Amino acid sequence: MGRQSRSGGTLAQMRSYPRSVQLLMVNQFSINLGFYMLMPYLAAHLSGTVGLAGWAVGLVLGIRNFSQQGMFLVGGTLADRLGYKPLIIAGLMLRIVGFATLGLVDALPALLAASAATGLAGALFNPAVRAYLAADAGERRVEAFGLFNIFYQAGILLGPLVGMVLTGVDFRVACLVSAAIFALLSIVQMRSLPARRADDAPTTKGSGRQDGVLSQWRTIVANRPFLLFSVAMIGFYVMQFQVYLALPLEVRRLGGDGTSGTAAVAMLFAVSGLSTILFQTKVTAWCKARMEPGRALAWGLFTMGVAFLPLLVPTAVPVPAGGVGLWLLAAVPPALSALLLAVGTMIAYPFEMDTIVRLSGDRLVATHYGLYNTICGVGITLGNLLTGASLDAARAAGVSALPWIVLCALGLACAAALYGLHRTGRLAPPVRETQPASVSA
């Protein structure tokens, strides 16, 4: 079945999985569709229509990110204790309230509460969705996460286009349509998604009682290979996020803010999303057939580090005064970087998700995902602050190539760290205490 499904299209491959896995993939597409049709336009709405000051806009946007990253561990823990389905539904329902409120209120306290609700929603359903997918995909979870990334990226690609049309009518329309998507998702999950709990329930041996939350967290924090892996993967997310931060800023710096600059920025997102949709399954199958997970992760991050080298071209050649030459210089190197970042992500992402499950020993998987997301989220925040500051400082000092060299070095360093973890056996699943007793069964 595995060979046959790999040779078919994305939908044929998707149909080879259990119904629950199929539903989770469509679910993630719809979540990203609803999210990205709204969030890229929220800042303009808050500063323009609502008339908030810049600091207030930043606070509303920041509270969403803070509530999501800060609560991932709690969301994962609840998913392991209560089951995956209740947390998925709770997160979807919070998004209904949050997105509808963002479009209907103007007061800052209400906007802050709505933004916090949308962030908490992500913290509730993200670990649960990934743990559920890993559990039901079984031995084919690497391929399943590759497919999952296609639906994930498709939602990111289509959402802003739909949002552009809806916000052209009215921002409130976009908010209500997004809330309606999450309402429909909630109904579908309630009716069609089977209840699912972790295979290894967090109970104390022989007592039937659940382990204490702090005891579970201490167990995970004591998992040194998992923590080392989480820290090494921070660079993966910092580099990946530059498609939304450093690359558009570089395009705008060279190409300006006019129509041509906007077209070049749109090309970045199109290259990134379409390449994933078209080639993810092929890349995953090729890598799985030829590499161990640790090597694939190292090659993925190496590719992402190399992705910043094309951006050295505009710093080393004369910049045309205008015309087609300027547009090509502003558009082509960043687009090539976006493509290489997408390729590196395609290589690494399925093995990243699989490695988290393996390092957890298939126990408290959602909690591991939650802590992993929190660690990487803190890293993303710090990395983006440093990247933004370094771009301004480097240009002011006349060394505009420096940020790209540093990002390249970050990718190579993280690739080396992952390869080191692989070579020393730290990415292998831990040996569980019950394993010897189950060998004879």
N, C-alpha and C positions, 0 to 999 in steps of 0.2 A: 504493500500500500504506500509506503514512504516514497519509493522510486516513482511510482505512478503519479502520486500527487505532486511531486516536484516537477514532473514534466508537463503538467497542466497549467492552466491559468490561475490567477489569484483566487477567483471565486471557486474554481474546482478544488483547489487546495483547501480553501476554507471549509468546503462542504465535507471534507474528509475527517473533520474534527467533531467532537460531540456538540450537541445543540447549545449547551451552556457556553462553550468556547466561542462558537459563532456569534452568539448573542452579545458576549462581552466585547468582541471586536467591533460589531456594529454600534454597540453602546459607546465605545471610546471615540469612534468617528463622530457620533452625534454630540457627545460632550464637547469635543474640540470645535465642531461646527458652531454650536451655541456660544461657546466661550469666545472664540476669535471673531465672530461676527459683531461682537460688542466691545471687547476690551481695547482693541487698537484705537477706537474712536472715543473712549471714555474721557481721556485727558482733554481733548478739544471741547467736548460737551461741558465738562466741569468748568473750564476756564472761559469758554465763550458763552454758552446759553445760561449756565448757572451763575457765572461771574465770580468764581472763587479766585482768590489770590494764588500765586504760584506755590507758596508753601502749603496751602490747604490742599491743592491738587496733589502735590507730592505726598502729603499725609494720607489722603484717601487711597492712593495707589499703593503706598508703602504698607498700610495696615493690612491690605489683602495678602501681600506676599509674606508679611510677618506672621499673620494668623495661620497661613497654610504651612509654612516651613516649621513654625514653632509647635504645631499640633500634629505633625505627621506621626510621631512616635505614639502619641495617645490614640490616634486613629488606627494605627496598626495593631496596637495592644487590644483595643476594643474589638477589632475584627477577629483576632485569634480567640477571644474569650466569648464573644456573642455570636459568632458566625459571620461569614462574608456578606451574605445577602442583606441583612438589616443595615449594615454600614453603607453599602452601596446605595440603598434606597434613601437612607437618612441624608447622605451627601447630595443626592439629586434633589430632594425636597428643599434642602437649604438653598441650593442654587436657584430654585424657583422664587423663593422669597427674596433672596439677595438681588437677583437681576431685575425682578419686577420693581423692587423698591428703588434701585438706582435710577430707573426711568421716571418714577412718580414723585420723588421728593427733591427738595432743594436745600433743606436745612443741613448744615454740616454734621451735627450729631447723628442724624438719620443716615446720611451718606456713609459715615464711618461705620455704623452698625451694619449696613448692607454690604459694605466692602469686606468687613470682617467675616460676615456670614458666607460670602462666596469663597473666601480663603479657607475657612474651616470646612466647607463642603469638600474641597479638593483633598484636604487632609483626611477626611473620612473615607472617601471612596477610592482614592488612588492605591493605597496599600492593599485594600481588600480586593480590588479588581485584579491586581497583579498576582496576588497569592492564589486567588480563585483560578486564574488562567493557568498558573504553573501547576496547580493540583490536578485540574481536569485534562490538561494536555499530556500529562504523564511523561513518557520517555521522549516524546516529540516536542517538548516545550521550547527548545531552541528554535525550531522552525515556526512554532506558534508565535513566539515573540517577534520573529521576523515579519510574519503576516500582521501582527498587532501593530508594528511600526508603520506599515503601509496605511492602515486605517487611521492611525494617529496623525500621520503627515497629511493624508487626504483632507482631514478635518481642518488642519491648520491652513492648508492651501485654499480651500473653498470658503472657509468662514469669513475672512476679510472681504472677499468679493461679494458675498451675500450681504454682509454688513454695510458695504459701501452703497448698495442699492437702497437698503432699508433706512440707513441714516440720512440718505438724500431725501427721503420722505419726511422722517422725523426720528430723532434719537429714541423717543419713547416707543415708537413702533418696533425698533430693533430690540429694545429691552423686553417688550412683551412677547415678541416672536421667540426670542431666546428662552424666556421663561416658559413659553408654551412647549418648546422642544424638550426641556427638562421635565415638564409635567407629563408629556407623552412617554418619555423614557421611564419615568417612575411607574406609570401604569403598566407598561410592558414588563418591567422587571418584577413587579408584584405578581403579575399573572403567569409569566413564562420562565423566569429564572429559578431553577431549583435551589432549595436551601442547601447550603454547603458550609461545613465546619472544617477546621483543620483536622487532618488525619491523626495527628498526635496531639490530643487535647492537653492543655496545660494543667494537669492535675498532679497532686502529690501521690507518690506511689502507695497503693494499698488503702488510701483514705477516701478516694472519690472526690476530695476537695480540690478546688483550683489553687494552684500556687499563687502566692501574693504577687502583685504587680511589681513591687520593688525587687522581689526575688528573681522574677523573670528578667527584668532590666539588668540586674547584676550579672545574670548568666550571659546575656548578650554582650555586655560591656567587657566581660572577661574573655570573649571570643576574639583573641588577638588577630588571627588571620583575617577575620571579617573587618575589624577596624582598620587594619593596614590596607586592605583592599578598598575600603570606603574612602580613605584619605587619598590613595593613589588615583582614584577615579574622579576626584574633584576637578582635575585638569580637563577631563573629558567634557564636563558640563560648562566650564569656563570657556573653553574653545568653541563648543557648540553654540553658545549664546552669542558669540560675536557676529553671527549672521544677522542678529537683531540690533547689535550695538555698534561695534567697530567698523564692520563692512559698510553699512549704510552711511555712517559718518564720513568714511573715506570717499564714498561715491559723491556725497554732497560737497565735500571739500574740493574735489576736482571738477565735478560736473555742474555744481550749483543747485539751486532749489527750484529751477524751472521744470518745464515738462520733460525735457531730456533727462534731468536728474531723477525725476520721479519714475520714468520708464526704466532707468538703469537699476534703481532700487527694487522695482517690481520684478525685474529679471532675476535678481538674487534669490527671492523667495520662490519664483517659478522653477529655477534651476534646482534648488534644494529639494523642493517638494516633489516635482515630477521625476527627478532621478530616483528618489526613494520608491515612489509608486511603481516605476517601470522595472527597477533592477534589484530591489531588496531580496526577493525570494531566490534569485539566481546567485547573488552574492553570498547569502546565508548557506545555500546548498554547496557552493564551491568551497567555502571556508570550512564547513563542517566535514567535508570529505577529505580535506588535506591537512587540517590543523587541529591541535588540541586547543581547548578553550583559552588557556593562558596565552598561547602564542597568537591566537586570533585577536585577543584583547590588546596585546602589545602592538601588533601590526595596525590595528584600528587607530590607536592613539598616535603611533608614528605617522600614519597618513594624515591625521588631523594636524599634527605639528608642521609637517611639510606644506600643508595647505596655505600657510601664511607667507611662503616664499614668493609667490607671484606678486604680492603687494609691495615687494621691494623694487619692482620695475618702475613704478611712477616716481620713486625717490631717487632713481639712478639715471633717468633720461630727461631731456628737456621737455617741459610741459607745453603743448601747443596752446596758442592764444585762443583758439576756438575752433568751431567746425567739427567735422567728422573725426578728425584726429584726437581732439580733446575728449569727445564722447567715448571713443574706443578706449582711450587710456583710463577714463573714469569707470567704464563698464566692464571691460574684459578681464583685467586682473582680479577684481573682486568677485566676478562671476565664476572664474576658474577656482578661486579660493572656496567659494560656497559649494562648488561641485566636489572638491576634494574633502571638505568637511562632511558633506553628505555621504561620500564613499566611506570615510573613516567611521562615521556613525553607523552605517549599514553593516560594516564588518563587526564592530564592537557591541552594539546594543543587544542583539539576541543572546550573546555569550555573557554579557554583563548581568542581564536578568537571571539567566540560568545559574551563574556563579553565586549570586546571592542565595538562591535556594540551596545549592550544594553546600555552601559554607554554613548555612543554618542547620545542616543535618536534617532537613525537612521538618524542623520543629520551630514553632513560633515564626513562621515565614512572613506573615503580614507585619509582625513587630520588627523583624529584621529590615523589611522594606521601609517601614516607617523611620527607623533610626538612620538608615542609609540615605533616605531623602532629606532628612534634617541635616546630616553632616554635609552632603553635597550642596544643599540649599544655602547653608552658611558660607560655604566656599564660593558659590556663585555670587552672592552678595558682595563679599570682600573682593573677589576677582574682578567684578564689573566696576566697582569703585576705583580700584587700582588701574584698570585698563583705561577708563575714562579720564582719570587724572593724568596718566602717562601720555595719552594721545595729545592732550593740551600742552603739557609740559615739553614733550619732545618737539612739537611743532614750534613752540616759542623759542626753544634752544637751537633750532635748525638741524635737529637729528631725527627727522620724521620716520626714519627706518627703524629706530630703536624698539618701538612697541611690537612691531612684527617679528623682530629678532627674538624678543623676550617670549612672545607667544609661541614661536617655533621651539625655543628652548624648553618651554613648559611642556609641550607635547612630547618632545624627545625624552625629557626627564621622567614623565609619567609612564611612557612606554617602557623605559628601562626599569622602572620600579615594578611594573606589572610582570615584565619578563623575569625579574629577579624573584618575585613571589612565586611565579610558575616553576622556575628551575629548582627552588628550594622546597617545593611540595606544599606551599602554604595555600594554594588555591584548590587543593584536593579536599573532598568532603571529610569532615571529622569522623572518627570511629566512634560509633555509639555503643553505650554500655550493653545494650540488649542484643547486639549483633551476634556474638558467639552462640547464644541460646537459639537464635532463629535459623542458623545455618542448616541444621538437620531437618528442618520442616519441609 
